[in-house]
Amino acid sequence: MAASPGAALASFEKILAAGKDSALLRFSIGNEYLKIDDAARAVEHLARAVALDPNYTAAWKLYGKALAAANRPGDALAAYNSGIAVAHAKGDKQAEKEMQVFARRLAGKSGSET
């Protein structure tokens, strides 16, 4: 049986409170906040994840998703574009393609709404 998102989040927050900060930990916390629909808190932790490791492709992808969920499409597009550049530089073709699709969808939505 898998732990509930709340239990995992509490465990990750405890690790962070103990002073063990890392990009992976922040990514994990951000992911858990997204699971419980708290995009604003997810954004905080994912912003820290990419600050700690600017080459963390998965963190850029999730950061863009969190920003979009927080109704910040311009920031989400910027995060995806940063993530695309990182993925391209690393040769991470799959992540690059995924973020390109997300960015196109986001650009299409913001262009069609008034």
C-alpha positions as CSV (number, residue, x, y, z in Angstrom):
1,M,0.0,0.0,0.0
2,A,1.4,3.4,-1.0
3,A,1.7,6.2,1.4
4,S,-0.9,9.0,1.0
5,P,0.4,12.3,-0.4
6,G,-0.1,13.9,3.0
7,A,2.1,11.3,4.7
8,A,4.8,11.7,2.0
9,L,4.6,15.5,2.2
10,A,5.0,15.4,6.0
11,S,8.0,13.1,5.7
12,F,9.7,15.4,3.1
13,E,8.9,18.5,5.1
14,K,10.5,16.9,8.2
15,I,13.7,16.2,6.2
16,L,13.7,19.8,5.0
17,A,13.2,21.1,8.5
18,A,16.2,19.1,9.6
19,G,18.3,21.2,7.2
20,K,18.8,18.7,4.5
21,D,17.9,20.9,1.5
22,S,18.4,19.6,-2.1
23,A,17.0,20.0,-5.5
24,L,15.5,16.4,-5.4
25,L,13.9,17.1,-2.0
26,R,12.3,20.3,-3.3
27,F,11.2,18.6,-6.4
28,S,9.6,15.9,-4.3
29,I,7.8,18.4,-2.0
30,G,6.6,20.4,-5.0
31,N,5.3,17.2,-6.6
32,E,3.4,16.3,-3.4
33,Y,1.8,19.8,-3.2
34,L,0.7,19.4,-6.8
35,K,-1.0,16.1,-5.9
36,I,-3.1,17.8,-3.3
37,D,-3.9,20.8,-5.6
38,D,-1.8,23.4,-3.8
39,A,-0.1,24.8,-6.9
40,A,1.1,28.0,-5.1
41,R,3.1,26.0,-2.5
42,A,4.3,23.6,-5.3
43,V,5.6,26.7,-7.2
44,E,7.7,27.8,-4.2
45,H,9.4,24.5,-3.8
46,L,10.0,23.9,-7.5
47,A,11.4,27.4,-8.0
48,R,13.9,26.5,-5.2
49,A,14.6,23.1,-6.9
50,V,15.6,24.8,-10.2
51,A,17.6,27.4,-8.3
52,L,19.6,24.7,-6.5
53,D,20.1,22.7,-9.8
54,P,19.5,24.7,-12.9
55,N,20.2,21.6,-15.0
56,Y,17.4,19.5,-13.4
57,T,15.2,18.9,-16.4
58,A,12.4,17.1,-14.6
59,A,12.2,20.0,-12.1
60,W,11.8,22.5,-14.9
61,K,9.0,20.4,-16.4
62,L,7.1,20.2,-13.1
63,Y,7.8,23.8,-12.3
64,G,6.1,24.8,-15.6
65,K,3.2,22.5,-14.8
66,A,2.8,24.1,-11.3
67,L,3.0,27.6,-12.7
68,A,0.3,26.8,-15.2
69,A,-1.9,25.2,-12.4
70,A,-1.3,28.4,-10.4
71,N,-2.8,30.4,-13.3
72,R,0.6,32.0,-14.2
73,P,0.8,31.1,-17.9
74,G,3.5,33.6,-18.8
75,D,5.7,32.3,-16.0
76,A,4.9,28.8,-17.0
77,L,5.9,29.4,-20.6
78,A,9.2,31.0,-19.4
79,A,9.9,27.9,-17.2
80,Y,9.1,25.5,-20.0
81,N,11.4,27.5,-22.3
82,S,14.2,27.3,-19.8
83,G,13.6,23.6,-19.3
84,I,13.6,23.1,-23.1
85,A,17.0,24.8,-23.3
86,V,18.4,22.7,-20.5
87,A,17.0,19.5,-22.0
88,H,18.4,20.3,-25.4
89,A,21.8,21.0,-23.9
90,K,21.8,17.7,-22.0
91,G,20.5,15.7,-25.0
92,D,17.3,14.8,-23.1
93,K,15.2,14.6,-26.2
94,Q,12.0,13.1,-24.5
95,A,11.8,15.9,-21.9
96,E,12.6,18.5,-24.5
97,K,9.7,17.2,-26.7
98,E,7.3,17.0,-23.8
99,M,8.0,20.6,-22.7
100,Q,7.7,21.8,-26.3
101,V,4.2,20.3,-26.4
102,F,3.2,21.8,-23.1
103,A,4.6,25.2,-24.1
104,R,2.7,25.1,-27.4
105,R,-0.6,24.2,-25.7
106,L,0.0,27.0,-23.2
107,A,0.7,29.5,-25.9
108,G,-2.4,28.4,-27.8
109,K,-4.6,28.8,-24.7
110,S,-3.3,32.2,-23.8
111,G,-3.6,33.4,-27.4
112,S,-7.3,32.2,-27.7
113,E,-8.6,33.6,-24.4
114,T,-9.5,37.2,-23.8
